[in-house]
Amino acid sequence: MPVSASAIYFLNLRGDVLINRLYRDDVGGNMVDAFRMHIMQSKELGTCPVRQIGGCSFLYMRISNVYIVIVVSSNANVACAFKFVVEAVTLFKSYFGGAFDEDAIRNNFVLIYELLDEIMDFGYPQNLSPEILKLYITQEGVRSSFSSKHVDRPVPNATLQVTGAVGWRREGLVYKKNEVFLDIVESVNLLMSSKGSVLRCDVTGKVLMKCFLSGMPDLKLGLNDKIGLEKESQLKSRPTKSGKTIELDDVTFHQCVNLTRFNSEKTVSFVPPDGEFELMKYRITEGVNLPFRVLPTIKELGRTRMEVNVKSVFGAKMFALGVVIKIPVPKQTAKTNFQVTSGKAKYNPAIDCLVWKSSICTTWCRIRKFPGQTESTLSAEVELISTITEKKSLTRPPIQMEFQVPMFTASGLRVRFLKVWEKSGYNTVEWVRYITKAGSYEIRC
């Protein structure tokens, strides 16, 4: 369902109207008075961004020191309305040099009215792409940082971009060196018991691209996902030799991806935007290859002593960077003594509730570069302050890990091919990089 907005208002924090645009005649001119009286003067301002007053709905959002209010007289898609506001603010910032506040609005009345006429027609959102709008709305904002080469393009090119199928890429791009950078970035989320059994595990990943290609190239990306390889095997009538296959869940694509081709050929075909963008996102819940396994052993030796032993096993053949192991200890920790086989360990009193700000004390083990196929152990003796209260079993938050493993994917996702076609037939250089990092990586102790 579209937004079908009747009016849009820009107000400052006092409730003064900076600029407004009426798209329909089904609302009265006193809508802003109703907003001031029933919403801005209410103590509930900001608790709910959607308010019903009479027969109209007010959808408002605060950006910097400006309230953007959309008035709707019918049942509308609220999520679409807020998405429109976010995209509109991004558009305004691109014209104003990155600023959007009361002063920017006062200095750019004419430009804002022109943009409001283009991005919404009779209350329905239209094209909000800054790259396309700059092709034919050539007026610069007062604080615009864009050079003239971005705005002095002829109107015919803009017409092709607006009416054509490729609205996210402008024509006429030329690069001396045509390159494509592809990054597969994955985050591993894990909850493991103290005995080493996996309670919950999944991988969330995204494919990031940075394209510096001339003309209007057509790219085709092949992955070792199960559906794609099955389709290719059917087409070639022979089994594939691409190794491990994986099954992707919850896949979402950038708007440039040709979904018709994906449904028929099971390959990701697209005409890329210029520069950096996110091609796709996915999630995997089965067959996750965990880079680290942590086995903790914590013993309470009376009321004033604890013994902590943690073994970290890194099974990958690569190396890990930025490894941080956090082992929570009781609040009444007084003294610690460490022995580690690699890296450095220390007790950080900065987060001791008795000395510093936080109420949780933590032991940190930092390892700058962790080689593969190795084990690292930490042993610590923790002395506690004796209390007069009755001894209770200590609450043990889970151990947390941070790490980055380059050229490794926990899901096993790999790029099988990346092909570039362009009518001029130029040569391209493709770069592929993998990285796996910790998301919510927790081990119970």
Steps between C-alpha positions, in 0.01 A plus 500: 500500500648843408536796732226719345609805699276804507763746626852520633625757751846600620487658847765621742504406867271792589236377256553772238438387143822526301361362177200290398349343191133403449447210261127448546199708600354243743656667806447847638753774541499474880673163509818647640299664782363160593852359503624775730205476738460125531854374446772760554343631820443149629741329738479192278691665215741247354346194665296409192580639153146436373203687646136503399321834534148516367490346156870551426818318594818689585827319428795699632874460537760727653820559303749729674293804608224446242175306520382346174125434514299306242122541518293212365120497476467132408649170614863510382815295520684648799826319428499634145439852630797490737716346229403793278604747772839333546569494126383860462736618774786315331411678177491841667837437665653415163393843372587692818850361542412249771302732728129484580371734768288811541764729348544273196124509437478878535789544256358267234124570476485503120707184459295309758172592329640381169614173653168444679320534166725233348519241779126485570208523256144532635622348827675201344882466531700518180871481422720606794840406357745791537705377203198518267344820633830684467490434127213741443460701823825685456451766767760477773426536868659777702739258669526251215841337460435356153697630207346619177583181313231321697221743412575629152374192318241535223137418562480215238735289714276561800196388302669172415593443863149571631307301241754223436546171684835598652416791727788442743780557247563792271641466152832632377725368779862456392788355701859451390523178702186288529492323835249311714551443873283237668497441876313222678463602864350256749410528869482183709242489778555222753373388837699205635467311827788467745549140384551600139158414352349753260168637622439756228703590193444692178688716254382831356689616195502766234665539163649847455618629165694798377483544123712732288380395155448698183177502302202281589652160589302185572643291786428140590598358839503128575512363854525148636146512633301179476218630280733658246717191465197272465369718218838506329526122531163459333597730215834327438369146577804414707588529868676809615858501629477819699551333837288576804154635436313714749139601540429871535206620709323837509676636192433864408642676193578852392248644255754466217477118505294346222261277698358342185843369406562386853179298507574339165882465497577522874785740440523857624485720188501879530607834361690646797474850641812708481718481808429311822174319576360193676411233245329247726443382857444147620486273804618142556396272786650164403854380434669791679876460538588657836846660493539502880402265779534614860498252789475672840548345845419716801536375857399674820760440772320616811348844537803706400669316216424387148698306246435574131633286217408573140623314194445656161531275196541660158442231239522702179811479282512879468577750773274721708536868580367710784417204725346607829372257764290646778457288814267656757606480866311602816458859600694453824821409317802638685805344335582281202803300388535376139688244297446487122665298226469780244395862494456722805241496776406750769223580737346835413383678814359785293166321487496384864187637656684581819775698330378608157176540316358164414363230730662211310865408520663331205818315418636586155731278299623683189676310222610713206561221250375150572655232271287212377493144631608612848374498857539777752430474870444751776525420871405754760474507877239748618488629857168635622409737779336316788146613578279447806204393291415135461687326222299467183581335172665752270313621197718429200435698183620334181848543363507726197739497206604748235709402198553540128616220273602621150460282191262269685122453499324315780218406263730366230363744242735545205498692175510259208517763229454871440453593135475846347353572158505841334442584134842664463669177614748655744699287743417508870685415820298319767598491867329266748549511876347304788481590868324343798449685826326435828143610543342387826760235582430376854605199705331414825722428798 
